[in-house]
Amino acid sequence: MTRSRGPGWLTSVPMAHRGLHAVEQGIIENSTSAFGAAIEAGYGMECDVQVSADGEAVVFHDAKLDRLTAETGPLGIRSAAEIGATYLTGSSDRIQTLGELLEQIDGRTPLLVEIKKNQRAPGALEERARDLLKSYKGPAAVMSFNPDSMGWFAANAPDIPRGQLSTAFKTGGGSHRPALQRFLARHLLVNAISKPHFIGYDINHLPAPATTFLRKRGMPILTWTVRTDINRDIASKYADNIIFESFRPSLEWTKTHE
């Protein structure tokens, strides 16, 4: 298979979704413990970052604190210090900054950083992530559903690998978008803005015409979130790497599935 775009590490090892988390063991998603477990197991990892009120990139998925902490309300109205003092429910881990996560990983395994932007214009989050990643020596890439965010990186940090995330937008988050926006995103026509090095596409909507077309032309296709045997079978046919949770794939998955 030809992979003419994107660094080779993108398809070197499976990527643990929000780290190698296991709630029953007190290892919460996007936590220091989850990322440590992924490193120990030899996997790459994916994380989510949002921006604090004072412009810091913090590692957390939800816009609100309610689901994973004892606090309530929007994360983005709090300072980095307040967020960093917040424990993840059922864990001894606090919410960490992207800088702290990069120090923890220290180049030992690949990292995918999802910029949680929705439809907001690029700004403080992209700037802070760019500054941190430009000085980081390990393998790392940014990715987002928002093509404007990735377009910002293309213009302001072209050396940082970037990925366009997408799905069919039939249900769930994003399904409320105007029909034209969903069409452009589903068929990856937004790539004209984001200029991606790779694609991250919903496993529930593979195969997709756009990913099949791009993959034949050397664009690496990653797929999320792979959880079941059926997911793995689909991924083995239509993707180059998996972002997974709820099981432990072989470290050789990206070599043996081709």
N, C-alpha and C positions, 0 to 999 in steps of 0.2 A: 504493500500500500504506500502511495506517495503522500508524504506530509510536507508540503513545500512551504507552509507558513506556520509561524509560531515556534517557540523554543521547544526542543525535544522533551524537556522535563514535563510538559503538560500531559504527556501520555506515558510517563515513566512508571507511575504507581497509582493505584486507586486513591481517591480523595475522600476523606472522612467528612461527612456533612456536619458542619458546626462542631468539628472535633469528634473523637470517638466517645460519644456520651452514652451513659447507661443510668437512667434515673433510679433504677432499683439498687444501684451501687452508690448512689449519691453523687454521680458524675453528671453534671448538668450541661446542656448544650452551650457552646460558646464560652466554656469555662477554662480556667487554667488547668484543671484536672483533665478535662476532655482533650485538650490539645496535648497535654503531656502523655496521655494514653495513646494518642495517634502517633506521636513521635516514637514512643517505646515499641509500638507494634510495627513500625516501619512504613506507615501510610503517609501520604500527603494529606492536606486538610483544607477545608473551606471555612471561612468565617464571615460574619456580617459586621459592618461598621455603620454607625450613625454619628451625628455630630452633637456635641454638648452645647449648652447655651454660650459658652466661652470659646467655641471653635475647636475643641479637641475631638479627635476621632476615637470613639469608644466601641468596644466589641459587644454588640447586643443586636438581636434580631428585631424585636417588636418596637413599634413606635411608643408603646406604653409599658410601664414597669410592672403592671398588675400580674401578668401570667407567671413570671419567674422570680418575683421578689415579694417582700412584704410591703413594699411601697406601692403607691397608686399614682396614676396620672402620666402625662407625657414625659418621656426621657429628655427631650430636647429643651425643656425649660429649666433644667438643672445644670449646675456647673460640673466640670470634670471631677472636682474634688468631692462633691456630693455624690455623684454617680459612683466614683471609685470607693466610697465608703459603704456602698450598698451590697449586701450579701445576696447571692442567688439562693432561693428557697431550697432547703434540704441539703445544703452544701456549706463547706467552710470557705468557699471561694467568693471573692468579690468580683464585681464587674471590672474588667481591666481595659486599659487603653490599647490602641493598636501598637503604639510604641513599646509597651510592656510585652505584648504578644511577640513582636519581632525579637525582642531581647530573649524571650523564653525559647523561641525556635532556634535562633542563632544559626540560620542557614542549614539546619540538619535535614530539612524535608521541605518539599514544595508547599506553597501557600497560595490559595485563591482568596482574594478579598472582595466580597460583594459590597458595592457601594449602594446603600439603601436610600434611594432618592425619590422613587415614585415619579411624579411629574414635575418636581421642583427644579428650578434652574440650577446649574452648577454653581458652586460657591465655596464656602469655608471647608466643607467636608472633603471635596476633591483637592483643595489646596493643601490641607493638612496631610491627607493620605499620600499625595505626591511628594511632599517634603520628606516624609518618613521613609517612603519606599525608594527614593532616589539615593539615599545614603545606606540602604540596606544591601548587604552583600549576598544574601541567599536568593534562591529561585522564588519569585513572587509575581503575581499578576492581579489586575483589577478586573471586575466584571460588573455589569448592571443591566437591569431591564430598561433603564433610561438611556436611549441613544445619545442624548445631549451630554450626559455625564461622560460617556466614553469618547464622544467627540471632543470634549474638553481635554481629556487626557491625550488624544491624538494630536491636538494643537499645542499643548503645554508640557507634555511629558511623553513624547513619542517613543522613547526607549523602554517604557514600562509596558509589558505585554497587556493587552486588554481584550475582553471578551464581551460579546453581545448575548444576553440572556433572552429567552423567549419561550412561548408556549402557544397553544391555540387560542387562549383567552376565551374559552367557552363558559367556564364557571370560575367562581372564586375571585381572588384579587386580580384586578385588571379587566374583568368581564364587563365592568361598567363604563369602560372607555368608549369614546365614539367609534362607530363601525369602521371608519377609515383608518383610525389609529390602530385598531386591532388587526385589520387586514395587513397594513404595512409591517407591523411587528411580527405577526404570524409567519409571513412569507419572507421575513428578514430583509425587506426592502429598506429598512432603517439603517442597514449596513453602510449606506452611502454617507450617513452622518457619523456613525461610530467607528468605521474603518477597523473592524476587529481583526485580531490575530487568531481568534478561535470563537466557537459558538458553544453556548450552554443551553441545551434544549430539554424541555419536559419529557421524561420517559413515557408519560401517558399519551403523548401525541407523536411518537415515533412509530413508523417512518413518516417523515414529512417531506414534501417535494423540495422545499428550500434546502434542508440539510442534506438530502441525497445529492442534489445538484452541487452544492458547495463542497461536500466531502470528496466527490469524484475529481474535484479540481484542487485538492490538497489542503482544504481547510479542516483543521482538527475539530471534531464534534465531541463535546463532553455532554453527558446526560445526567439529569437529576430528577427526583431523588430515588435512587435504586434501592428497593427494599425487599423484593420478593424474587422467587425463582423465575417467574414470568418476566419480571423487569430485567433480570440478568440475561435471559434468552434474547429479549428484544435488543438490549444494549450490545450484545455480542455481534449482532448483525448490522446495526445501524449507527454505532458510535465508536469512538476511539478510546474513551476513558469514561469512568463512572464516578459520580459523586454519590456516596452511599451512606446508609445507616441501617441499624437493626441486625446486621450480620457482619461477618468478617471475610471479605473476599480474599482469594489468593493474591499475594503480592505480585505474582506473575500474570495477573489477569490481562493486562494490556498487551502481553506478548502472546499468550496462548489463545486468545479469543479470535485472532485474525484468521 
